[in-house]
Amino acid sequence: MLDTARRLDDFIEEFTRNRADAMQRSIDRVTVKAVGTAKALDLLAESGIGVEGAIPLACHRGHVLIFAGWNHPDRTVPPAKLRTYRALLAQTRITKKVPNRMEDRARDAGLQVNLLAKKDDQTSRRDEVGRFAEAFGAFGLGETDIEQLLVSANTTIAYLTNPLGAVASAVVAERVTIDLEGHGSLVLVEITEAITRVEFRGQGLYRNLSGYIVDHIRFGEAGPLHAVFGECNLSSPGVIYAARRNGRRFVTDDAELYGGPHRPDLTFGILCQNFSVSDGVESRAYNDFALSYVDLTNCA
Ligand SMILES: CC(C)(COP(=O)(O)OP(=O)(O)OC[C@H]1O[C@@H](n2cnc3c(N)ncnc32)[C@H](O)[C@@H]1OP(=O)(O)O)[C@@H](O)C(=O)NCCC(=O)NCCS
């Protein structure tokens, strides 16, 4: 929690040390998340720490989840490409929110809606591992990674199956609870992996499924919730449209709220060359992602 000058200085010192260490060890990307005020955001940027974005936290008035990051100059995105991304994000800003119709959509496509959630025990979760091997392979996950993901009580997975039980589309949400000294705890949910098998694409399955999982997290699970966010693959415009249609906000929309050094920064709200997705589109080593979040106006 970057709420005092001392903690901010310590953070800057540690980040700078990690960055130098990374360079020496040929590591080309460093990312750290922290909590602070919009003022801390400015101070970090002024101290030369890359601020990749910030997400407002419900019930923590004035506090934001800060994404600090550094990329080696060989792992960056040309300004022309950043401008294309920003044009897509600006152009989709007028997209109207549409209600989620997952059940109807699945029925029309001959698919079944399934949910692995908090209430499901480890055995029933482990039984599902084989089903996800092909789908989650796109994110470089092997069987052991998939098992770990599935058995964790902090993972929620919404997925659609065809009559043979094969996964047509899946969206994963991961919950983390962080204790903040003197500020209680923070519950964050990240919508992580999302995939639709090639033959099922373009039917609105991902859009409905990602809306469905967010509705479940917000209204179907008890307990506090301070942020629901996602990193949207910028090489798939459908991901951006789907998030807009589901009413999510993009951090690029917010640069003017924070002002200061972030407003003119083309990368604010975009995680450049963050990690790799085998999406069949991106030809560079890694994908770029736009940070999006659900505007949580009610807090528990
Ligand atoms: C990205 C991915 C999950 C999308 O799956 P999908 O089921 O085909 O997506 P949808 O059909 O729901 O499309 C999303 C929305 O964007 C719209 N859309 C898609 N491409 C569009 C475009 N170029 N212009 C305008 N709208 C577009 C669709 O119409 C749909 O909205 P609608 O339901 O309101 O009509 C799929 O392409 C995939 O698995 N890619 C590889 C993995 C990946 O990149 N995952 C995302 C990580 S963030």
The ligand as an SDF file (V2000), in Angstrom:
LIG
                    3D

 48 50  0  0  0  0  0  0  0  0999 V2000
  -11.0160  -14.1480  -28.6860 C   0  0  0  0  0  0  0  0  0  0  0  0
  -11.9800  -15.3010  -28.7710 C   0  0  0  0  0  0  0  0  0  0  0  0
  -12.1320  -15.9260  -27.3700 C   0  0  0  0  0  0  0  0  0  0  0  0
  -13.3520  -14.8020  -29.2690 C   0  0  0  0  0  0  0  0  0  0  0  0
  -14.2460  -15.8930  -29.2710 O   0  0  0  0  0  0  0  0  0  0  0  0
  -15.6540  -15.8760  -30.0470 P   0  0  0  0  0  0  0  0  0  0  0  0
  -16.5710  -16.8140  -29.3310 O   0  0  0  0  0  0  0  0  0  0  0  0
  -15.4430  -16.1110  -31.4930 O   0  0  0  0  0  0  0  0  0  0  0  0
  -16.1040  -14.3610  -29.8210 O   0  0  0  0  0  0  0  0  0  0  0  0
  -17.5540  -13.7540  -30.0600 P   0  0  0  0  0  0  0  0  0  0  0  0
  -18.2100  -14.4450  -31.2290 O   0  0  0  0  0  0  0  0  0  0  0  0
  -18.2840  -13.7350  -28.7690 O   0  0  0  0  0  0  0  0  0  0  0  0
  -17.1730  -12.3090  -30.5130 O   0  0  0  0  0  0  0  0  0  0  0  0
  -17.0810  -11.2740  -29.5900 C   0  0  0  0  0  0  0  0  0  0  0  0
  -17.9450  -10.1090  -29.9690 C   0  0  0  0  0  0  0  0  0  0  0  0
  -17.1920   -9.2630  -30.8100 O   0  0  0  0  0  0  0  0  0  0  0  0
  -17.8720   -9.0320  -32.0240 C   0  0  0  0  0  0  0  0  0  0  0  0
  -16.8310   -8.9600  -33.0140 N   0  0  0  0  0  0  0  0  0  0  0  0
  -15.8770   -9.8670  -33.2530 C   0  0  0  0  0  0  0  0  0  0  0  0
  -15.0090   -9.4020  -34.1660 N   0  0  0  0  0  0  0  0  0  0  0  0
  -15.4390   -8.1690  -34.5030 C   0  0  0  0  0  0  0  0  0  0  0  0
  -14.9780   -7.1620  -35.4010 C   0  0  0  0  0  0  0  0  0  0  0  0
  -13.8710   -7.3370  -36.1290 N   0  0  0  0  0  0  0  0  0  0  0  0
  -15.6960   -6.0310  -35.5000 N   0  0  0  0  0  0  0  0  0  0  0  0
  -16.8200   -5.8580  -34.7710 C   0  0  0  0  0  0  0  0  0  0  0  0
  -17.2960   -6.7620  -33.8970 N   0  0  0  0  0  0  0  0  0  0  0  0
  -16.6010   -7.8980  -33.7770 C   0  0  0  0  0  0  0  0  0  0  0  0
  -18.7680  -10.2200  -32.1860 C   0  0  0  0  0  0  0  0  0  0  0  0
  -19.8580   -9.8910  -33.0420 O   0  0  0  0  0  0  0  0  0  0  0  0
  -19.1890  -10.4860  -30.7420 C   0  0  0  0  0  0  0  0  0  0  0  0
  -20.1970   -9.5880  -30.2750 O   0  0  0  0  0  0  0  0  0  0  0  0
  -21.7680   -9.9820  -30.2860 P   0  0  0  0  0  0  0  0  0  0  0  0
  -21.9350  -11.2430  -29.5260 O   0  0  0  0  0  0  0  0  0  0  0  0
  -22.4140   -8.8410  -29.5980 O   0  0  0  0  0  0  0  0  0  0  0  0
  -22.1240  -10.1210  -31.7410 O   0  0  0  0  0  0  0  0  0  0  0  0
  -11.4540  -16.3540  -29.8080 C   0  0  0  0  0  0  0  0  0  0  0  0
  -11.1700  -15.7020  -31.0180 O   0  0  0  0  0  0  0  0  0  0  0  0
  -10.2040  -17.0730  -29.3240 C   0  0  0  0  0  0  0  0  0  0  0  0
  -10.3370  -18.1130  -28.6770 O   0  0  0  0  0  0  0  0  0  0  0  0
   -8.9960  -16.5270  -29.6140 N   0  0  0  0  0  0  0  0  0  0  0  0
   -7.7320  -17.1320  -29.1850 C   0  0  0  0  0  0  0  0  0  0  0  0
   -7.4350  -16.9380  -27.6960 C   0  0  0  0  0  0  0  0  0  0  0  0
   -7.5430  -15.4890  -27.2450 C   0  0  0  0  0  0  0  0  0  0  0  0
   -7.0510  -14.5780  -27.8940 O   0  0  0  0  0  0  0  0  0  0  0  0
   -8.1950  -15.3080  -26.0970 N   0  0  0  0  0  0  0  0  0  0  0  0
   -8.4470  -13.9930  -25.5470 C   0  0  0  0  0  0  0  0  0  0  0  0
   -7.4690  -13.6590  -24.4610 C   0  0  0  0  0  0  0  0  0  0  0  0
   -7.8920  -12.0640  -23.7490 S   0  0  0  0  0  0  0  0  0  0  0  0
  1  2  1  0
  2  3  1  0
  2  4  1  0
  2 36  1  0
  4  5  1  0
  5  6  1  0
  6  7  2  0
  6  8  1  0
  6  9  1  0
  9 10  1  0
 10 11  2  0
 10 12  1  0
 10 13  1  0
 13 14  1  0
 14 15  1  0
 15 16  1  0
 15 30  1  0
 16 17  1  0
 17 18  1  0
 17 28  1  0
 18 19  1  0
 18 27  1  0
 19 20  2  0
 20 21  1  0
 21 22  1  0
 21 27  2  0
 22 23  1  0
 22 24  2  0
 24 25  1  0
 25 26  2  0
 26 27  1  0
 28 29  1  0
 28 30  1  0
 30 31  1  0
 31 32  1  0
 32 33  2  0
 32 34  1  0
 32 35  1  0
 36 37  1  0
 36 38  1  0
 38 39  2  0
 38 40  1  0
 40 41  1  0
 41 42  1  0
 42 43  1  0
 43 44  2  0
 43 45  1  0
 45 46  1  0
 46 47  1  0
 47 48  1  0
M  END
$$$$
